[in-house]
Amino acid sequence: MNIILYTKTGCPWCKGVKDLFAEKGVKYEEREVRGNKAYYDELVAKSGQNKTPTLDIDGEIIADSDREAVAAYLKGKEVEGF
């Protein structure tokens, strides 16, 4: 499973998703969009908006999400540990 997590520094919902992944041992790539225009442009191109956290999980976009929604999505995909 390939996960890209788009974040903004100081975003409490982003922290919640990162904490969830740390607790569950989920590997992901973080792309902080405030300090990187290319990542910001990529976020907007993929999701059609600029809100975070947004995830790209194997090409499926979960936009403007939170810890609970991400956990439910991964549970629905029968990811081990969820």
N, C-alpha and C positions, 0 to 999 in steps of 0.2 A: 504494500500500500504506500503510495506516494502522497504526502500531505504538505501543502504550502499554506502557511498561516500568515495572512496579511494583518499587520498590527499598527497601532499608533502609540507612541510613548505616552504613558499616563492613562491609558484606556483601561478602566476597571474590568470591562467585559473581556478584553484581551487577556488580562492577567488571569481571569477565571478559567479561560480555555487553556492557557499555558500551564496553570496549576493542575488542571484535570489531566493533561497529557503527562505531566511529571509524575503524578500519582499512579497512572496506569502504565507508565513506561512506553508511551507512544512516541515514536520518532517522527520529527517534522522539520521542515525548513521554515524559519521565521523571516518574513520580509517586512521590515519597518518602513512604512510609506511616507512618513513626514520628512525623513532625512534622505530620501532617495526618489527622485522624480521618475526614474524608469520603473520602479516598483509601484509608485502611485499610478502611473499611466497604465501599467499592466493590470492593476486592481480594477480600475474603471473599465478597461476594455473587456475584462473577463466577466465582471458582475453588473456593469451598467450603472454603478453608483460608487460613492467614495467612503462608505461606512465600514467600520471594523468592529470586531474581528470578522473577516471574511476568509473562508477556507476554499481551497481547491483540493479536493480529495479524488485522486485518480481522474481528474477532468470534470468532476461534478462540483458545481459552485454552490456553496452555502454562504449567502450574503448576510451581513449585519446580524450576526448570530450571538449566542451566549453559551455558557458552560452546559446548561441543561439541554439546549437544543442540539448541541454537538454530541453530547452523550447519548441522547435519544437516537440521533441519526446513526451513530456507530453501532448502537445496540441493534437497530433495525437491519444493519448490514451484517450482523452476527460477527462483529469483530471481537476477538477473544478479550475477555476482561470487562466487557460492557454488558 
